[in-house]
Amino acid sequence: MRAATQAAKDKNHSKKAALPEDLKSFARELRHGQTDAERALWQVLRGRRMAGARFRRQHPLEPYVLDFYCHDLKLAIELDGGQHNAEQGRTHDERRSAFLASQGEGRADLMAVAREE
């Protein structure tokens, strides 16, 4: 049974186009340089802690890198910091939302607010 499961996974992965190396590299950089808000949310989402759903962090979905993504739920979670309040940030977010909707992906936005110490 295990061989059949692996064969099915291999078949599904072979249908996907390979991601550009620069996008994969950028996602790795983002994983290593997480914000405090991303780190805190990851502690809640990792290891199927949230309703048994498997999330990935800094998941590349060409041409974007999503903060958190659950393939089974087709749900992207984006933590939006202050840069998303500027016109350029809002425009980028709108384009990304339209792209995700066209791919059948859902999206949840969370505003990351910096605490004053």
C-alpha positions as CSV (number, residue, x, y, z in Angstrom):
1,M,0.0,0.0,0.0
2,R,2.9,2.4,0.8
3,A,4.3,2.0,-2.7
4,A,1.0,2.8,-4.3
5,T,0.7,6.0,-2.1
6,Q,4.2,7.0,-3.1
7,A,3.5,6.3,-6.8
8,A,0.4,8.5,-6.6
9,K,2.4,11.3,-4.9
10,D,5.1,11.0,-7.6
11,K,2.5,11.2,-10.3
12,N,0.9,14.3,-8.8
13,H,4.2,16.0,-8.4
14,S,5.3,15.3,-12.0
15,K,2.3,17.4,-13.2
16,K,3.6,20.5,-11.6
17,A,6.0,22.7,-13.4
18,A,9.3,23.3,-11.5
19,L,9.5,26.5,-9.6
20,P,12.1,29.0,-10.6
21,E,15.2,28.6,-8.5
22,D,15.2,32.3,-7.6
23,L,11.7,32.0,-6.2
24,K,12.6,29.0,-4.1
25,S,15.7,30.8,-2.8
26,F,13.6,33.9,-1.9
27,A,11.2,31.7,0.0
28,R,14.1,30.2,2.0
29,E,15.4,33.6,2.8
30,L,12.0,34.7,4.1
31,R,11.7,31.6,6.3
32,H,15.1,32.4,7.9
33,G,14.1,36.1,8.4
34,Q,10.7,35.8,9.8
35,T,9.1,38.7,11.7
36,D,8.0,38.3,15.3
37,A,4.4,38.1,14.2
38,E,5.1,35.4,11.7
39,R,7.1,33.4,14.2
40,A,4.3,33.6,16.8
41,L,1.6,32.5,14.2
42,W,3.9,29.7,13.0
43,Q,3.9,28.3,16.6
44,V,0.1,28.1,16.4
45,L,-0.1,26.6,12.9
46,R,2.9,24.2,12.8
47,G,2.6,20.5,13.3
48,R,-1.1,20.4,12.5
49,R,-1.9,22.3,15.7
50,M,-4.7,24.3,14.1
51,A,-7.7,22.0,13.5
52,G,-5.3,19.3,12.2
53,A,-4.5,21.3,9.0
54,R,-1.0,21.1,7.6
55,F,0.3,24.6,6.9
56,R,3.5,25.5,5.1
57,R,5.3,28.8,5.9
58,Q,6.7,31.1,3.2
59,H,5.2,28.8,0.5
60,P,6.1,29.7,-3.1
61,L,3.1,29.8,-5.4
62,E,4.5,31.4,-8.6
63,P,4.8,34.4,-8.8
64,Y,4.2,34.9,-5.1
65,V,5.5,33.6,-1.8
66,L,2.7,33.2,0.7
67,D,3.3,33.7,4.4
68,F,1.3,30.6,5.3
69,Y,-0.5,28.1,3.1
70,C,-2.6,25.0,3.6
71,H,-2.9,23.0,0.4
72,D,-5.8,20.8,1.7
73,L,-7.9,23.9,2.5
74,K,-6.6,25.9,-0.4
75,L,-6.1,28.7,2.2
76,A,-3.4,31.4,2.2
77,I,-2.8,33.4,5.3
78,E,-1.0,36.7,4.9
79,L,0.3,38.8,7.7
80,D,0.2,42.4,6.6
81,G,2.5,44.9,8.3
82,G,2.7,48.6,7.9
83,Q,4.1,48.4,4.3
84,H,0.8,47.1,3.2
85,N,-0.9,50.4,4.1
86,A,1.0,52.4,1.5
87,E,-0.5,52.7,-2.0
88,Q,2.1,50.4,-3.6
89,G,1.4,47.7,-0.9
90,R,-2.3,47.9,-1.3
91,T,-2.0,47.5,-5.1
92,H,0.3,44.5,-4.7
93,D,-2.1,42.9,-2.2
94,E,-5.1,43.5,-4.6
95,R,-3.2,41.8,-7.5
96,R,-2.2,38.9,-5.3
97,S,-5.8,38.5,-4.1
98,A,-7.1,38.5,-7.6
99,F,-4.4,35.9,-8.7
100,L,-5.3,33.6,-5.7
101,A,-9.0,33.9,-6.5
102,S,-8.3,32.9,-10.1
103,Q,-6.4,29.8,-8.9
104,G,-9.3,28.8,-6.6
105,E,-7.3,29.7,-3.5
106,G,-8.9,31.4,-0.4
107,R,-7.1,34.1,1.5
108,A,-7.2,35.3,5.1
109,D,-5.6,38.6,5.9
110,L,-4.3,39.4,9.4
111,M,-2.9,42.8,10.2
112,A,0.4,42.5,12.2
113,V,0.5,45.4,14.6
114,A,3.8,46.3,16.2
115,R,3.6,46.5,20.0
116,E,5.1,49.6,21.6
117,E,7.5,48.7,24.4
